[in-house]
Amino acid sequence: MNLILLGPPGSGKGTQAKILVKNLGLVQLSTGDMLREAVKSGSDIGRKVAKIMDAGELVTDEIINSLIREKLKSKNSGFIFDGYPRTLNQADSLEEQLDQAGASVDMVIELTVDVDQLIDRIVGRLSCVNCGAMFHKNNQPPKVEGICDVCGSDLIQRKDDNEESFRTRLLEYYQKTAPLTGYYHRAGLLQYVSSVGSIEEISERIEATIQAS
């Protein structure tokens, strides 16, 4: 199975993807993780990505498509695409790459949540400088303040995790991603799942949607 998770920043795509990886045995391809790897590498493309992200903008299709292409070449399994595609260009690129491998997208799930809740999630979000694990100051605090539960490294708040930068990212997300709704709806692949509630409640809704297909 190849599954796409859509949803604005803060909708819980990464958290739910990891649960699905455990339950379905798929490989998670997270653009967020791949971009963090690029930034951490200090390479030319990593510095370019860091500058774009610090400005609260979305990384170009060319960069994202190339990162996904390399990951698909290195794995031979079903995938969960977390945060990809975000544009019609990326959707076309993914379809082409999967077609070349004799595969296709089986389902697209869009996680829905209102803007006020998204802002609350983002401005309180903390991320590990080493492994990328995510926490929240109020909703999911670490056991020890400022320390990652997973690897023990420091937790930070990203420069763009503030309301002003987030609103810029959110506007750009909807402008570029909205056409995907029609794209996958016409293909008969799109399902909506509410991302309001506990992690467990959202996970149950997603799994029920998959089982019902």
Backbone bond lengths (Angstrom), bond angles and torsions (degrees), N, CA, C in turn:
res aa  C-N    CA-C-N  psi(-1)  N-CA   C-N-CA  omega(-1)  CA-C   N-CA-C  phi
1 M - - - 1.466 - - 1.515 110.47 -
2 N 1.334 116.02 137.52 1.453 122.15 173.32 1.521 107.77 -117.40
3 L 1.335 116.12 117.62 1.460 122.74 -172.01 1.522 110.29 -120.90
4 I 1.326 116.56 135.11 1.459 122.10 175.74 1.521 109.24 -108.11
5 L 1.333 116.17 131.10 1.461 121.71 172.74 1.525 108.25 -106.63
6 L 1.319 116.31 117.62 1.458 122.21 175.26 1.521 109.44 -105.56
7 G 1.331 115.07 159.45 1.453 119.86 177.88 1.509 110.19 153.84
8 P 1.326 117.98 150.47 1.462 121.38 -178.97 1.522 111.81 -66.66
9 P 1.340 117.72 165.53 1.458 120.93 175.95 1.526 110.46 -54.28
10 G 1.320 117.13 132.59 1.453 120.87 179.41 1.511 114.75 90.70
11 S 1.342 118.04 1.72 1.462 120.83 -178.04 1.520 113.04 -80.80
12 G 1.341 117.32 -9.59 1.465 120.35 176.04 1.513 114.85 98.44
13 K 1.332 117.02 17.34 1.464 120.42 -178.43 1.522 112.28 -57.45
14 G 1.325 116.60 -47.65 1.461 120.67 -176.63 1.519 112.53 -63.12
15 T 1.319 116.26 -44.67 1.468 120.98 179.47 1.519 110.99 -61.81
16 Q 1.321 116.48 -46.56 1.463 120.09 -178.39 1.523 111.83 -70.30
17 A 1.317 117.07 -32.95 1.471 120.06 177.95 1.521 110.74 -62.69
18 K 1.325 116.71 -41.10 1.466 120.22 -179.57 1.537 111.16 -64.78
19 I 1.324 116.74 -36.14 1.464 120.31 177.30 1.525 109.79 -66.71
20 L 1.327 116.96 -41.69 1.460 121.16 179.54 1.526 111.68 -66.88
21 V 1.323 116.49 -35.47 1.468 120.70 176.68 1.529 109.46 -59.35
22 K 1.322 115.84 -45.12 1.467 121.04 -179.36 1.529 111.32 -66.29
23 N 1.332 116.55 -40.96 1.462 120.18 -174.59 1.520 114.07 -82.72
24 L 1.328 116.93 -30.01 1.464 120.46 -174.73 1.527 113.95 -110.10
25 G 1.338 116.74 -9.67 1.459 119.87 178.73 1.519 113.89 71.32
26 L 1.332 117.20 27.46 1.455 121.28 179.39 1.525 110.74 -93.66
27 V 1.323 116.15 170.74 1.466 122.39 177.71 1.520 108.37 -101.41
28 Q 1.336 116.71 126.24 1.460 120.92 179.15 1.520 110.56 -85.63
29 L 1.321 115.74 127.00 1.458 121.20 172.69 1.521 107.48 -113.48
30 S 1.316 115.67 100.99 1.461 122.14 -177.17 1.520 109.55 -104.09
31 T 1.320 116.61 120.35 1.463 119.05 177.43 1.529 110.14 -63.01
32 G 1.348 116.44 -34.43 1.458 119.23 178.18 1.511 111.77 -60.36
33 D 1.345 117.08 -46.38 1.462 121.01 178.79 1.530 111.19 -63.64
34 M 1.331 116.24 -42.20 1.461 119.70 -178.79 1.527 111.58 -66.42
35 L 1.329 116.64 -37.07 1.462 119.84 177.96 1.524 111.04 -68.97
36 R 1.345 116.35 -38.71 1.469 118.90 177.33 1.528 110.55 -64.28
37 E 1.326 116.65 -38.84 1.463 120.23 176.93 1.518 110.56 -60.88
38 A 1.333 116.04 -41.99 1.459 120.51 -179.41 1.526 110.86 -64.37
39 V 1.356 116.45 -44.37 1.467 120.60 179.27 1.525 110.77 -62.98
40 K 1.340 115.77 -43.63 1.468 120.89 -178.14 1.520 111.56 -64.75
41 S 1.338 117.01 -29.36 1.466 120.82 -178.23 1.521 112.71 -67.28
42 G 1.357 116.90 -25.06 1.454 120.00 -178.99 1.518 113.67 74.36
43 S 1.323 116.68 11.48 1.466 121.22 -179.55 1.530 110.27 -73.36
44 D 1.339 116.12 173.64 1.464 120.08 178.07 1.517 111.21 -58.50
45 I 1.324 116.09 -45.14 1.463 119.55 179.71 1.527 110.53 -68.22
46 G 1.335 117.04 -32.21 1.456 120.76 177.70 1.516 112.01 -65.42
47 R 1.332 117.15 -41.28 1.463 120.85 177.95 1.530 110.87 -66.94
48 K 1.318 116.14 -36.90 1.468 120.49 177.93 1.531 110.14 -64.93
49 V 1.337 115.82 -43.42 1.466 120.95 179.17 1.531 110.34 -63.25
50 A 1.335 117.27 -42.69 1.464 121.41 -178.76 1.532 110.93 -60.74
51 K 1.320 116.82 -41.94 1.465 121.08 -179.87 1.527 110.85 -64.10
52 I 1.329 116.72 -42.15 1.466 121.38 179.89 1.525 110.64 -65.50
53 M 1.334 117.27 -45.39 1.461 121.28 -177.58 1.525 111.73 -67.27
54 D 1.346 117.12 -38.43 1.462 120.48 178.97 1.523 111.71 -63.53
55 A 1.336 116.35 -26.83 1.466 120.89 178.65 1.518 111.65 -84.36
56 G 1.358 116.61 -1.89 1.453 120.61 179.14 1.516 113.21 74.88
57 E 1.337 117.20 25.16 1.450 121.88 -179.19 1.526 110.25 -108.04
58 L 1.340 116.22 166.74 1.450 121.39 178.41 1.525 110.31 -89.23
59 V 1.326 115.71 142.58 1.457 121.73 179.63 1.533 109.23 -70.42
60 T 1.336 117.36 148.08 1.465 121.83 -174.63 1.528 112.25 -64.01
61 D 1.329 114.95 153.57 1.463 121.41 177.71 1.523 111.21 -57.37
62 E 1.311 116.73 -40.56 1.462 120.92 -177.13 1.523 111.32 -57.50
63 I 1.331 116.55 -45.15 1.456 121.10 -179.44 1.526 110.52 -66.82
64 I 1.333 116.72 -47.87 1.463 120.75 -178.17 1.522 111.60 -63.07
65 N 1.332 117.57 -45.89 1.466 121.08 -179.01 1.525 111.64 -60.06
66 S 1.322 116.51 -38.94 1.466 119.93 -179.42 1.525 110.98 -68.53
67 L 1.330 117.43 -37.66 1.463 121.15 178.54 1.530 110.32 -65.94
68 I 1.334 116.65 -43.16 1.465 121.06 178.44 1.522 110.58 -64.45
69 R 1.312 116.41 -41.87 1.472 120.71 -178.52 1.523 110.96 -58.07
70 E 1.314 116.66 -43.11 1.470 120.41 -179.68 1.519 111.28 -65.93
71 K 1.335 116.78 -38.14 1.465 120.33 -179.90 1.529 111.02 -67.99
72 L 1.323 117.42 -40.07 1.460 120.76 179.94 1.526 111.03 -64.99
73 K 1.311 116.69 -33.71 1.458 120.85 179.52 1.533 111.43 -68.46
74 S 1.329 115.68 -30.50 1.467 119.51 -173.52 1.531 113.16 -90.85
75 K 1.338 117.86 -6.12 1.461 121.41 -177.64 1.532 109.59 -126.35
76 N 1.331 115.82 152.22 1.460 120.95 176.65 1.522 108.42 -134.91
77 S 1.323 115.43 77.70 1.462 120.27 -173.95 1.511 109.22 -161.10
78 G 1.341 116.70 177.06 1.451 120.51 171.52 1.515 108.78 -73.55
79 F 1.336 116.56 152.01 1.456 120.25 -174.07 1.525 112.03 -126.24
80 I 1.335 115.04 150.50 1.452 122.59 164.97 1.524 106.30 -111.68
81 F 1.316 116.33 116.13 1.462 121.27 179.66 1.522 108.36 -92.48
82 D 1.315 115.90 113.20 1.463 123.87 -173.91 1.531 108.85 -105.71
83 G 1.344 116.08 105.33 1.455 119.60 -179.76 1.518 113.53 84.59
84 Y 1.309 117.00 13.75 1.469 122.37 179.12 1.518 107.86 -147.33
85 P 1.333 117.82 136.48 1.464 128.96 0.06 1.527 112.28 -80.54
86 R 1.330 115.84 160.52 1.455 121.50 176.64 1.526 112.05 -116.82
87 T 1.315 117.67 -10.37 1.456 121.96 179.63 1.527 109.09 -137.38
88 L 1.329 116.19 165.35 1.458 120.19 177.30 1.519 111.00 -63.58
89 N 1.325 116.89 -34.40 1.462 121.01 176.66 1.523 110.41 -60.29
90 Q 1.320 116.23 -44.95 1.456 120.55 179.21 1.530 110.75 -67.22
91 A 1.337 117.69 -38.02 1.459 121.06 179.01 1.520 110.87 -63.66
92 D 1.322 116.35 -42.04 1.470 120.51 177.55 1.525 110.84 -64.47
93 S 1.331 116.47 -41.21 1.458 120.93 179.51 1.522 110.71 -63.22
94 L 1.343 116.81 -43.42 1.460 120.81 179.70 1.525 110.92 -64.13
95 E 1.330 116.83 -44.35 1.465 120.44 179.49 1.526 110.49 -59.21
96 E 1.326 116.20 -42.45 1.463 120.85 179.93 1.523 111.09 -64.26
97 Q 1.344 116.53 -44.85 1.463 120.47 -178.37 1.527 111.53 -65.67
98 L 1.326 117.46 -41.90 1.458 120.56 178.85 1.528 110.72 -68.18
99 D 1.320 116.96 -39.04 1.459 120.86 179.32 1.523 110.83 -60.78
100 Q 1.319 116.08 -39.12 1.462 120.57 178.40 1.523 111.24 -63.91
101 A 1.342 116.08 -26.69 1.462 120.90 179.21 1.534 111.89 -93.98
102 G 1.341 116.72 6.29 1.462 120.35 -179.71 1.511 113.06 72.35
103 A 1.331 117.37 28.36 1.468 122.17 -177.44 1.521 109.64 -129.04
104 S 1.338 116.11 -179.82 1.459 121.27 179.62 1.525 109.31 -158.60
105 V 1.326 116.17 170.59 1.464 121.47 173.55 1.522 108.44 -79.59
106 D 1.337 117.30 129.86 1.459 121.78 -177.71 1.526 113.07 -96.27
107 M 1.337 117.23 -31.93 1.465 120.56 -179.52 1.515 109.85 -158.44
108 V 1.339 115.30 147.04 1.466 122.32 175.23 1.522 107.74 -123.41
109 I 1.326 117.08 121.80 1.460 121.84 178.70 1.523 108.77 -113.56
110 E 1.335 116.00 122.80 1.460 120.49 176.69 1.521 109.02 -102.26
111 L 1.334 116.26 122.48 1.463 121.90 177.92 1.520 108.58 -85.79
112 T 1.333 116.45 126.65 1.464 121.12 -175.73 1.530 110.92 -112.21
113 V 1.335 115.66 139.40 1.470 122.22 179.46 1.520 107.91 -161.76
114 D 1.350 118.03 146.56 1.462 119.86 -176.39 1.523 111.51 -76.41
115 V 1.337 115.46 161.37 1.467 122.49 -171.85 1.527 112.26 -62.42
116 D 1.336 118.33 -42.46 1.470 120.78 -177.87 1.525 111.36 -59.52
117 Q 1.328 116.78 -41.34 1.462 120.05 178.64 1.527 111.01 -68.32
118 L 1.328 116.28 -36.63 1.465 119.71 177.90 1.531 110.81 -61.80
119 I 1.338 116.01 -45.05 1.468 120.11 -179.72 1.522 110.49 -61.07
120 D 1.342 116.83 -43.23 1.469 120.58 179.05 1.528 110.83 -60.92
121 R 1.323 116.48 -41.13 1.460 120.24 179.94 1.527 111.66 -65.11
122 I 1.336 115.83 -41.65 1.459 120.39 -173.81 1.528 112.39 -72.90
123 V 1.333 117.45 -47.38 1.463 119.56 -174.56 1.530 111.73 -68.94
124 G 1.348 117.20 -16.78 1.459 119.80 177.56 1.518 113.15 -103.04
125 R 1.333 116.12 6.48 1.462 120.03 -173.24 1.530 112.01 -79.60
126 L 1.332 115.58 140.45 1.460 122.97 176.58 1.526 108.03 -125.92
127 S 1.324 116.69 142.77 1.467 119.92 179.59 1.523 110.29 -131.51
128 C 1.325 115.52 148.58 1.458 121.47 -179.67 1.523 110.35 -78.61
129 V 1.322 116.81 134.29 1.463 121.17 -179.11 1.522 112.08 -70.34
130 N 1.329 116.44 -18.01 1.468 120.14 -176.05 1.530 113.07 -102.19
131 C 1.330 117.55 -57.41 1.473 120.25 -173.06 1.517 113.93 -102.36
132 G 1.337 118.06 -8.89 1.454 120.83 178.14 1.513 115.22 82.20
133 A 1.339 118.22 3.75 1.472 121.07 179.02 1.533 110.02 -58.69
134 M 1.345 116.24 143.45 1.450 120.86 -175.18 1.534 111.76 -109.10
135 F 1.328 115.35 141.78 1.465 122.63 176.74 1.523 108.40 -136.17
136 H 1.333 116.84 173.57 1.461 121.45 177.00 1.520 107.84 -137.43
137 K 1.316 115.31 138.03 1.463 120.42 -175.72 1.525 112.29 -56.15
138 N 1.329 117.18 -36.33 1.461 120.77 -176.66 1.521 113.52 -109.23
139 N 1.322 116.73 -45.09 1.466 120.79 -172.38 1.523 114.39 -83.05
140 Q 1.338 116.79 -30.21 1.464 120.68 -178.88 1.531 109.57 -147.98
141 P 1.336 117.03 65.45 1.467 119.85 -177.07 1.530 111.92 -71.18
142 P 1.326 117.49 152.18 1.470 119.56 175.56 1.524 109.97 -70.72
143 K 1.327 115.78 160.49 1.467 120.22 -179.49 1.524 110.85 -63.71
144 V 1.347 115.28 -37.55 1.463 121.11 176.47 1.517 107.22 -117.98
145 E 1.328 117.51 126.57 1.457 121.49 -175.75 1.529 111.63 -55.05
146 G 1.338 115.86 127.41 1.455 121.18 175.84 1.513 115.43 80.81
147 I 1.364 117.05 1.68 1.472 120.92 -176.78 1.525 109.90 -122.16
148 C 1.332 116.73 134.05 1.459 122.21 -179.84 1.520 111.07 -69.69
149 D 1.332 117.03 130.90 1.458 122.17 177.44 1.523 111.60 -66.07
150 V 1.339 117.31 -28.92 1.461 121.96 -172.92 1.515 112.62 -79.47
151 C 1.353 117.03 -50.71 1.465 119.41 -173.72 1.519 114.50 -123.85
152 G 1.329 117.98 -5.49 1.457 120.58 176.95 1.515 115.42 83.63
153 S 1.323 117.31 6.48 1.468 120.66 178.98 1.526 110.62 -83.73
154 D 1.332 115.88 174.23 1.460 120.87 -178.35 1.523 111.82 -71.89
155 L 1.334 115.15 147.19 1.452 121.94 173.21 1.528 109.32 -102.04
156 I 1.318 115.96 140.35 1.455 120.49 179.47 1.524 109.90 -132.66
157 Q 1.322 115.36 163.33 1.457 120.06 170.18 1.521 107.27 -103.19
158 R 1.337 116.76 123.19 1.452 120.62 -178.27 1.519 110.92 -59.51
159 K 1.346 116.17 149.62 1.464 120.86 -178.46 1.519 112.20 -59.11
160 D 1.337 116.98 -31.80 1.463 119.54 -177.35 1.525 112.64 -92.98
161 D 1.329 118.07 7.04 1.463 121.00 177.06 1.522 110.36 -89.91
162 N 1.325 115.22 59.72 1.454 122.13 173.27 1.524 106.95 -133.86
163 E 1.320 117.28 163.47 1.466 119.83 -171.00 1.525 112.22 -62.70
164 E 1.316 118.20 -41.19 1.469 120.21 -177.72 1.527 111.78 -63.51
165 S 1.332 116.44 -50.29 1.464 120.08 179.37 1.521 110.87 -64.80
166 F 1.337 115.54 -37.75 1.454 118.74 -178.58 1.524 111.54 -64.66
167 R 1.327 117.57 -41.48 1.463 119.93 179.26 1.526 110.81 -62.93
168 T 1.336 116.89 -34.87 1.466 120.48 175.49 1.513 110.43 -64.48
169 R 1.333 116.22 -46.70 1.467 120.99 178.64 1.518 111.15 -62.46
170 L 1.332 116.62 -40.91 1.457 121.03 -176.93 1.527 110.63 -66.04
171 L 1.334 116.62 -44.03 1.462 120.61 178.90 1.522 110.37 -61.17
172 E 1.319 116.26 -46.08 1.457 120.03 -179.75 1.519 110.88 -65.77
173 Y 1.336 116.34 -36.82 1.460 120.23 178.07 1.523 110.36 -59.47
174 Y 1.338 116.88 -50.95 1.461 120.19 -176.80 1.530 111.59 -66.46
175 Q 1.330 116.76 -37.42 1.461 119.85 179.85 1.527 111.47 -63.08
176 K 1.320 116.16 -41.09 1.456 119.93 -175.09 1.532 113.01 -89.59
177 T 1.334 116.63 -26.90 1.458 119.67 -173.88 1.525 113.42 -95.79
178 A 1.322 118.02 -23.88 1.464 121.01 -178.32 1.529 113.34 -49.72
179 P 1.349 119.26 -42.86 1.474 119.24 179.72 1.530 113.45 -59.60
180 L 1.339 117.46 -23.51 1.465 119.73 179.97 1.525 111.80 -65.83
181 T 1.328 116.13 -28.79 1.463 119.84 178.87 1.529 110.15 -58.71
182 G 1.335 115.36 -49.12 1.455 119.34 177.61 1.517 112.69 -67.14
183 Y 1.317 115.98 -37.32 1.471 122.91 -178.76 1.531 110.70 -58.41
184 Y 1.325 116.20 -49.43 1.462 119.71 -177.48 1.531 112.81 -84.55
185 H 1.338 116.93 -24.57 1.463 119.56 174.83 1.534 109.82 -65.20
186 R 1.326 116.36 -44.68 1.463 120.25 178.84 1.528 111.57 -62.32
187 A 1.334 115.37 -30.32 1.470 119.50 179.53 1.527 111.68 -81.34
188 G 1.337 116.86 -4.14 1.459 120.77 179.68 1.525 113.94 72.81
189 L 1.339 116.70 25.11 1.464 121.28 -174.55 1.530 113.57 -108.98
190 L 1.338 118.30 -14.98 1.462 121.64 -168.39 1.523 112.95 -85.91
191 Q 1.349 115.02 132.50 1.465 123.03 174.29 1.534 108.03 -131.20
192 Y 1.339 116.70 142.43 1.467 121.48 177.63 1.527 109.92 -103.81
193 V 1.339 115.66 136.62 1.461 120.98 176.27 1.531 108.29 -134.58
194 S 1.318 116.52 129.69 1.466 120.66 178.64 1.529 110.22 -68.66
195 S 1.336 114.85 132.73 1.461 120.46 178.63 1.521 111.25 -103.94
196 V 1.326 116.21 30.45 1.460 122.30 177.41 1.527 108.05 -104.00
197 G 1.328 116.56 131.46 1.458 120.93 -179.26 1.513 110.57 123.27
198 S 1.322 115.86 -168.77 1.462 120.63 -178.79 1.521 110.12 -74.73
199 I 1.327 116.21 162.81 1.459 121.60 177.73 1.525 110.12 -56.84
200 E 1.337 116.06 -41.91 1.459 120.67 -178.36 1.527 111.47 -65.65
201 E 1.342 117.22 -41.49 1.462 120.82 179.77 1.523 111.19 -63.38
202 I 1.333 116.16 -43.00 1.467 120.11 179.78 1.519 110.25 -65.52
203 S 1.333 116.35 -41.69 1.462 120.93 178.73 1.520 111.65 -60.17
204 E 1.322 116.42 -41.63 1.466 121.06 179.45 1.522 111.13 -63.45
205 R 1.338 116.64 -39.16 1.465 120.27 178.58 1.524 110.65 -64.62
206 I 1.325 116.14 -42.44 1.465 120.14 -179.30 1.520 110.46 -63.47
207 E 1.328 116.91 -47.98 1.455 120.37 -178.46 1.526 111.54 -63.87
208 A 1.334 116.73 -36.03 1.457 119.96 177.49 1.525 110.60 -65.71
209 T 1.322 116.21 -37.30 1.466 120.99 178.88 1.514 110.62 -65.87
210 I 1.335 116.61 -42.15 1.465 120.85 179.11 1.526 110.54 -65.02
211 Q 1.321 116.45 -44.23 1.476 120.49 -177.67 1.522 111.73 -66.89
212 A 1.336 116.64 -28.84 1.458 120.67 -177.77 1.526 112.59 -79.59
213 S 1.329 116.69 -11.84 1.480 119.56 -175.89 1.535 111.43 -77.98
